[in-house]
Amino acid sequence: QKEVEQNSGPLSVPEGAIASLNCTYSDRGSQSFFWYRQYSGKSPELIMFIYSNGDKEDGRFTAQLNKASQYVSLLIRDSQPSDSATYLCAVSGGMNTGFQKLVFGTGTRLLVSP
Amino acid sequence: DVKVTQSSRYLVKRTGEKVFLECVQDMDHENMFWYRQDPGLGLRLIYFSYDVKMKEKGDIPEGYSVSREKKERFSLILESASTNQTSMYLCASMNNPGANVLTFGAGSRLTVL
């Protein structure tokens, strides 16, 4: 089992729709959860981070965390073609691994069609 | 904003050459990281450093070494480059203490012939 799993996609949504990106992780000791966006040929850039169970909203983006289910998701409302990118889920290591070490999923490619 | 600068955007080297990839951050962060990114494998941690002259192996350290002589600079060294080290190399810096947010440099795409 991979430490952080994401569906590789592509996830295709029409402009204006809600895109839902999902991620599961295996280390129950993980404390911090991150979503990065990566455009083709560019480096990852942080969209959001979340530590506590529940929802965290920032503009069109909502991160959702369920530690009991070891599940984190990212919702993008009113999707735009400029949101087309690969979205990387990252999870901090637990106490044994080290909290500074982030483990990344392989990413979900999102395509938003006009 | 934190700026992480990688010295070379594109490099082409020959098998057996020694390769230096340099990374500088400007926010006095203690933690710095080197990842490589390959299609289908995602980002994999090579080495990280939590202080000057301190380093820890990541998940794939074989064939690599690192140097951190100054707080702002973290170098990745390929002692004898091989074709399987052709990859995108990403340096990152982490705020401390704090949210454990990684800020990445623009990346260095290395091709080993």
Chai-1 contact restraints between the chains, C-beta under 6 A:
chainA,res_idxA,chainB,res_idxB,connection_type,confidence,min_distance_angstrom,max_distance_angstrom,comment,restraint_id
A,S32,B,N100,contact,1.0,0.0,6.0,A-B,restraint_1
A,S43,B,L90,contact,1.0,0.0,6.0,A-B,restraint_2
A,S43,B,F104,contact,1.0,0.0,6.0,A-B,restraint_3
A,S43,B,A106,contact,1.0,0.0,6.0,A-B,restraint_4
A,S43,B,G107,contact,1.0,0.0,6.0,A-B,restraint_5
A,P44,B,F104,contact,1.0,0.0,6.0,A-B,restraint_6
A,L46,B,V101,contact,1.0,0.0,6.0,A-B,restraint_7
A,F49,B,A99,contact,1.0,0.0,6.0,A-B,restraint_8
A,S92,B,N100,contact,1.0,0.0,6.0,A-B,restraint_9
A,Q100,B,N31,contact,1.0,0.0,6.0,A-B,restraint_10
A,F104,B,G42,contact,1.0,0.0,6.0,A-B,restraint_11
A,F104,B,L43,contact,1.0,0.0,6.0,A-B,restraint_12
A,T106,B,G42,contact,1.0,0.0,6.0,A-B,restraint_13
